[in-house]
Amino acid sequence: MRVLLVEDDPALSEAVCGYLRAKSFVVDTAPSLALASAALRGANYSAVLLDLHLSDGDGLALLPQVRALPERPIVIVLTARDQVSDRIRGLDAGADDYLTKPYDPGELLARLRAVERRRSAADAPVLVLGDVQIDLAREQVRRTGVPIALTQKEWALLRVMAARPGRIHTRENLQDALYGFDDEADSNTLEVFISRLRRKLGRTHIETVRGLGYRLVTP
């Protein structure tokens, strides 16, 4: 799961980023609206963690851009503003959840997963591909009824494709789910993960579209 953390407090940004990376999230950071806007144009995110009080403006100014994205990420507002009116304003502007500083990183993680589960459950509770069942809400995969163990990276890759089955996903889009801007990855890494998923799910379920990318084959 790739996350954009928009936070101008360096110490807090480093702490949250370190915590989420330890939980196998891919995290990019942006200390300002301008850099956050550029990041949103350059990568696909599953979630945006958005501080409101930024050096170049109110974080809520970023929400129209987020809402206009083809695959809109989850938005959790993180702020010291604890007035009910502020929470209402953030949620009305399009945020999915609201967490008041200071917050426990464990609570942030729980909020992220809860919002993602609610959205996944609403979109596609269980995707059936022949003998494979992918439960996005519960993060479970079964083949012929037997649970399949996936690594965090394998699950991150599968989640992107399972959210839009039948659609061609470019290499760039899939790599966005695996690595942040500061991460280095071998040019063949994506193919390694695709190969692992094929071994676990069955080779016929993931199709290579030459010159374009990959897609999950729907019945």
C-alpha positions as CSV (number, residue, x, y, z in Angstrom):
1,M,0.0,0.0,0.0
2,R,1.6,3.3,-1.1
3,V,0.9,6.3,1.1
4,L,1.6,10.0,0.8
5,L,2.3,11.7,4.1
6,V,1.7,15.5,3.9
7,E,3.3,16.8,7.1
8,D,5.6,19.8,7.7
9,D,6.9,18.8,11.1
10,P,10.1,17.0,10.3
11,A,10.3,15.0,13.5
12,L,6.7,13.8,13.3
13,S,7.0,13.1,9.6
14,E,10.1,10.9,10.3
15,A,8.4,9.1,13.2
16,V,5.2,8.3,11.2
17,C,7.1,7.4,8.1
18,G,9.4,5.0,10.0
19,Y,6.4,3.4,11.8
20,L,4.4,2.8,8.6
21,R,7.5,1.5,6.7
22,A,8.1,-1.0,9.5
23,K,4.5,-2.2,8.8
24,S,5.4,-2.8,5.1
25,F,3.8,0.4,3.8
26,V,5.5,2.3,1.0
27,V,5.6,6.0,2.2
28,D,6.4,9.2,0.3
29,T,6.6,12.5,2.2
30,A,5.7,16.1,1.3
31,P,6.1,19.0,3.7
32,S,4.0,21.5,1.6
33,L,0.9,21.7,-0.6
34,A,3.1,22.4,-3.6
35,L,5.2,19.2,-3.1
36,A,2.1,17.2,-2.3
37,S,0.4,18.3,-5.5
38,A,3.5,17.3,-7.5
39,A,3.6,13.9,-5.8
40,L,0.0,13.2,-6.6
41,R,0.7,14.0,-10.3
42,G,3.7,11.7,-10.3
43,A,2.4,8.5,-8.5
44,N,-0.7,6.6,-7.6
45,Y,-1.5,6.4,-3.9
46,S,-3.8,4.2,-1.9
47,A,-3.9,6.8,0.9
48,V,-3.1,10.4,1.7
49,L,-2.3,11.4,5.3
50,L,-3.0,15.1,5.3
51,D,-1.9,17.7,7.8
52,L,-4.1,20.9,7.7
53,H,-1.7,23.6,8.9
54,L,1.1,23.7,6.2
55,S,3.6,26.4,5.4
56,D,2.0,27.3,2.1
57,G,-1.7,27.0,3.0
58,D,-4.6,24.9,4.3
59,G,-4.2,21.2,3.6
60,L,-7.9,21.0,2.6
61,A,-7.0,22.9,-0.5
62,L,-5.4,19.7,-1.8
63,L,-8.7,17.7,-1.7
64,P,-10.2,18.9,-5.0
65,Q,-7.1,17.5,-6.7
66,V,-7.4,14.3,-4.8
67,R,-11.1,13.9,-5.7
68,A,-10.3,14.5,-9.4
69,L,-7.9,11.5,-9.5
70,P,-9.2,8.5,-11.6
71,E,-8.5,6.2,-8.6
72,R,-9.1,8.4,-5.6
73,P,-7.0,7.5,-2.6
74,I,-8.2,7.3,1.0
75,V,-7.7,10.7,2.8
76,I,-7.2,10.8,6.6
77,V,-6.8,14.3,8.0
78,L,-4.2,14.7,10.7
79,T,-4.3,17.9,12.6
80,A,-4.1,19.7,16.0
81,R,-7.4,21.3,15.3
82,D,-9.8,19.5,17.6
83,Q,-13.0,21.6,17.2
84,V,-16.0,19.7,15.9
85,S,-16.5,22.4,13.3
86,D,-13.0,21.6,11.9
87,R,-13.8,17.9,11.7
88,I,-17.0,18.6,9.9
89,R,-15.3,20.9,7.5
90,G,-12.7,18.3,6.7
91,L,-15.2,15.5,6.2
92,D,-17.5,17.7,4.1
93,A,-14.5,18.6,1.9
94,G,-14.0,14.9,1.0
95,A,-11.8,13.4,3.7
96,D,-12.6,9.8,4.7
97,D,-11.5,10.1,8.4
98,Y,-10.0,12.6,10.9
99,L,-7.4,12.0,13.5
100,T,-6.4,14.7,16.1
101,K,-2.8,15.3,17.2
102,P,-1.2,14.0,19.3
103,Y,-2.2,10.5,18.1
104,D,-0.8,7.1,18.6
105,P,0.7,5.5,15.5
106,G,-1.1,2.3,16.2
107,E,-4.4,4.2,16.0
108,L,-3.4,5.7,12.7
109,L,-2.6,2.2,11.4
110,A,-6.0,1.0,12.6
111,R,-7.8,3.9,10.9
112,L,-6.0,3.3,7.6
113,R,-7.0,-0.3,7.6
114,A,-10.5,0.3,8.7
115,V,-11.2,2.9,6.0
116,E,-9.6,0.7,3.4
117,R,-11.7,-2.3,4.4
118,R,-14.9,-0.2,4.3
119,R,-14.1,1.0,0.8
120,S,-13.0,-2.4,-0.5
121,A,-16.0,-4.1,0.9
122,A,-18.3,-1.5,-0.8
123,D,-16.5,-1.9,-4.1
124,A,-15.9,-5.6,-4.4
125,P,-16.1,-7.9,-1.3
126,V,-14.9,-11.1,-3.0
127,L,-13.4,-11.4,-6.5
128,V,-13.7,-14.9,-8.0
129,L,-11.3,-15.9,-10.7
130,G,-11.9,-19.5,-11.5
131,D,-10.6,-21.5,-8.5
132,V,-9.2,-18.4,-6.8
133,Q,-11.2,-16.2,-4.4
134,I,-9.7,-12.8,-3.5
135,D,-11.3,-11.1,-0.5
136,L,-10.2,-7.5,-0.5
137,A,-12.0,-6.5,2.6
138,R,-10.4,-9.3,4.8
139,E,-7.1,-9.4,2.9
140,Q,-7.5,-13.1,2.2
141,V,-6.8,-15.2,-0.9
142,R,-7.9,-18.8,-1.4
143,R,-7.3,-21.3,-4.1
144,T,-9.7,-24.3,-4.3
145,G,-10.7,-23.3,-0.8
146,V,-7.2,-23.4,0.6
147,P,-5.7,-20.2,2.1
148,I,-2.7,-18.8,0.2
149,A,0.0,-17.0,2.1
150,L,1.2,-13.8,0.4
151,T,4.0,-11.5,1.4
152,Q,3.2,-7.8,1.9
153,K,4.7,-6.9,-1.5
154,E,2.8,-9.7,-3.2
155,W,-0.4,-8.5,-1.6
156,A,0.2,-4.9,-2.5
157,L,0.7,-5.9,-6.1
158,L,-2.4,-8.2,-6.2
159,R,-4.6,-5.5,-4.5
160,V,-3.9,-3.0,-7.4
161,M,-4.9,-5.6,-10.0
162,A,-7.8,-7.0,-8.1
163,A,-9.3,-3.6,-7.6
164,R,-9.7,-3.3,-11.4
165,P,-9.9,-6.9,-12.8
166,G,-9.7,-7.1,-16.5
167,R,-8.0,-3.7,-16.8
168,I,-4.4,-3.5,-18.1
169,H,-2.1,-2.1,-15.4
170,T,1.1,-0.5,-16.7
171,R,4.5,-1.4,-15.2
172,E,4.7,2.2,-13.8
173,N,1.3,1.8,-12.0
174,L,2.3,-1.5,-10.5
175,Q,5.7,-0.3,-9.4
176,D,4.0,2.6,-7.6
177,A,2.4,0.1,-5.4
178,L,5.7,-1.5,-4.4
179,Y,8.2,1.4,-4.1
180,G,8.4,5.0,-3.0
181,F,10.4,7.8,-4.7
182,D,13.4,7.1,-2.5
183,D,13.5,3.4,-2.9
184,E,15.8,1.7,-5.4
185,A,14.5,-1.3,-7.3
186,D,16.1,-3.6,-9.8
187,S,14.5,-3.4,-13.3
188,N,13.4,-7.0,-13.0
189,T,11.9,-6.8,-9.5
190,L,8.3,-6.4,-10.8
191,E,8.6,-9.5,-13.0
192,V,9.9,-11.5,-9.9
193,F,6.7,-10.6,-7.9
194,I,4.5,-11.3,-10.9
195,S,6.2,-14.7,-11.3
196,R,5.6,-15.5,-7.6
197,L,2.0,-14.6,-7.8
198,R,1.5,-16.8,-10.8
199,R,3.0,-19.7,-8.9
200,K,0.6,-19.2,-6.0
201,L,-2.6,-18.3,-8.0
202,G,-2.1,-20.2,-11.2
203,R,-0.3,-19.0,-14.3
204,T,-3.6,-18.4,-16.3
205,H,-4.9,-15.8,-13.9
206,I,-2.3,-13.1,-14.7
207,E,-1.9,-12.1,-18.3
208,T,1.1,-10.3,-19.8
209,V,-0.1,-7.7,-22.3
210,R,3.1,-7.2,-24.4
211,G,4.3,-3.7,-24.4
212,L,1.6,-2.5,-22.1
213,G,1.6,-4.3,-18.7
214,Y,-0.4,-7.0,-16.9
215,R,-4.0,-7.7,-16.0
216,L,-6.0,-10.2,-14.0
217,V,-8.0,-12.4,-16.4
218,T,-11.7,-12.3,-15.6
219,P,-14.1,-15.1,-16.4
